[in-house]
């Protein structure tokens, strides 16, 4: 079997595992290490993005590490929910939501080079930031 086929088979194993989980069955490997705080969430995303911008080979690994931080946040939020710690739960879920939003927006900025319509998307994203910040004042 060739290297590409091994990769595809590995991906299918992962997808099959997660697709087999029920919607009320969270899975988080306890071997994963992470911090689950705002500083590390954005630091790890920045490292992955900079690697991607420079065409580094470690990009996928860095994104995987960043994703572990997001998953840890969600895991902690689920645990806090069990103890009715709603403020802490909400804080972690908002951080996870915003970090995923940052990732989505960054990927759109990268795609401007590939897809011409994303130039408009980039403009919409940045205008949205300006409008949001203006409302906060």
C-alpha positions in Angstrom: 0.0 0.0 0.0 1.3 3.5 -0.8 1.7 6.4 1.6 -1.4 8.3 0.2 -3.6 5.2 0.7 -2.3 4.8 4.2 -3.2 8.4 4.9 -6.7 8.0 3.4 -7.3 4.8 5.4 -6.2 6.5 8.6 -8.6 9.4 7.9 -11.5 7.0 7.3 -10.8 5.2 10.6 -11.0 8.6 12.4 -14.2 9.6 10.6 -15.8 6.2 11.1 -15.0 6.4 14.9 -16.5 9.9 15.3 -19.5 9.2 13.1 -20.3 6.1 15.2 -20.6 8.2 18.4 -24.1 9.1 19.5 -25.0 12.8 19.8 -24.9 12.6 23.6 -21.6 10.8 23.7 -18.7 13.2 23.9 -15.2 11.7 23.3 -12.0 13.3 24.6 -8.8 11.3 24.8 -7.4 11.8 28.3 -3.9 11.5 26.9 -4.3 14.9 25.2 -2.6 17.7 27.0 -3.8 21.3 26.8 -4.3 24.4 28.9 -7.8 25.4 27.7 -7.3 29.1 28.4 -7.5 32.2 26.1 -3.8 32.8 25.9 -2.9 29.3 24.6 -6.0 29.1 22.4 -4.9 32.1 20.4 -1.1 31.5 20.7 -1.5 28.0 19.2 -3.7 29.3 16.4 -1.2 32.0 15.6 1.7 29.4 15.4 -0.3 27.3 13.0 -1.3 30.2 10.8 2.3 31.5 10.6 3.5 28.0 9.7 0.8 27.9 7.0 1.8 31.4 5.7 5.4 30.2 5.4 4.6 26.8 3.9 6.0 24.9 6.8 5.5 21.1 7.0 4.3 21.3 10.7 1.1 23.2 9.8 -1.3 20.3 10.2 0.3 19.3 13.5 0.0 22.8 14.8 -3.6 23.0 13.8 -4.2 19.7 15.6 -2.6 21.1 18.8 -4.8 24.2 18.5 -7.9 22.0 18.0 -7.0 20.1 21.2 -7.2 23.5 23.1 -10.7 24.1 21.7 -11.9 20.6 22.5 -10.5 20.9 26.0 -12.5 24.1 26.5 -15.7 22.4 25.4 -14.9 19.4 27.6 -14.4 21.6 30.6 -17.6 23.5 29.7 -19.5 20.2 29.7 -18.1 19.2 33.0 -19.0 22.6 34.5 -22.5 22.3 33.1 -22.9 19.1 35.2 -22.4 21.3 38.3 -24.6 24.1 37.2 -21.6 26.4 36.8 -23.3 28.3 34.1 -21.1 31.5 34.0 -18.0 29.4 33.6 -19.6 27.2 31.0 -20.8 30.2 29.0 -17.3 31.8 29.2 -15.6 28.6 27.8 -18.2 28.1 25.1 -17.9 31.7 24.0 -14.1 31.4 23.8 -14.4 28.2 21.7 -16.9 29.9 19.4 -14.7 33.0 19.0 -11.6 31.0 18.4 -13.4 29.0 15.7 -14.6 32.3 14.2 -11.0 33.5 14.1 -9.9 30.3 12.4 -12.8 30.7 9.8 -11.9 34.3 9.1 -8.2 33.6 8.8 -8.9 30.7 6.3 -11.0 33.2 4.3 -8.1 35.6 4.2 -5.8 32.8 3.0 -8.3 31.8 0.3 -8.3 35.3 -1.2 -5.2 34.1 -3.1 -7.2 31.1 -4.5 -10.8 32.2 -4.8 -11.5 35.6 -6.2 -14.9 35.8 -4.5 -13.2 35.6 -1.1 -11.9 39.1 -1.6 -15.5 40.3 -1.0 -15.8 37.9 1.9 -12.6 39.4 3.4 -14.0 42.9 3.0 -17.3 41.8 4.7 -15.4 40.2 7.6 -13.3 43.3 8.3 -16.3 45.6 7.9 -18.1 43.4 10.4 -15.3 43.9 12.9 -15.4 47.6 12.5 -19.2 47.7 13.0 -19.0 45.5 16.0 -16.3 47.6 17.6 -18.1 50.8 16.9 -21.3 49.5 18.6 -19.2 48.6 21.7 -18.0 52.2 22.2 
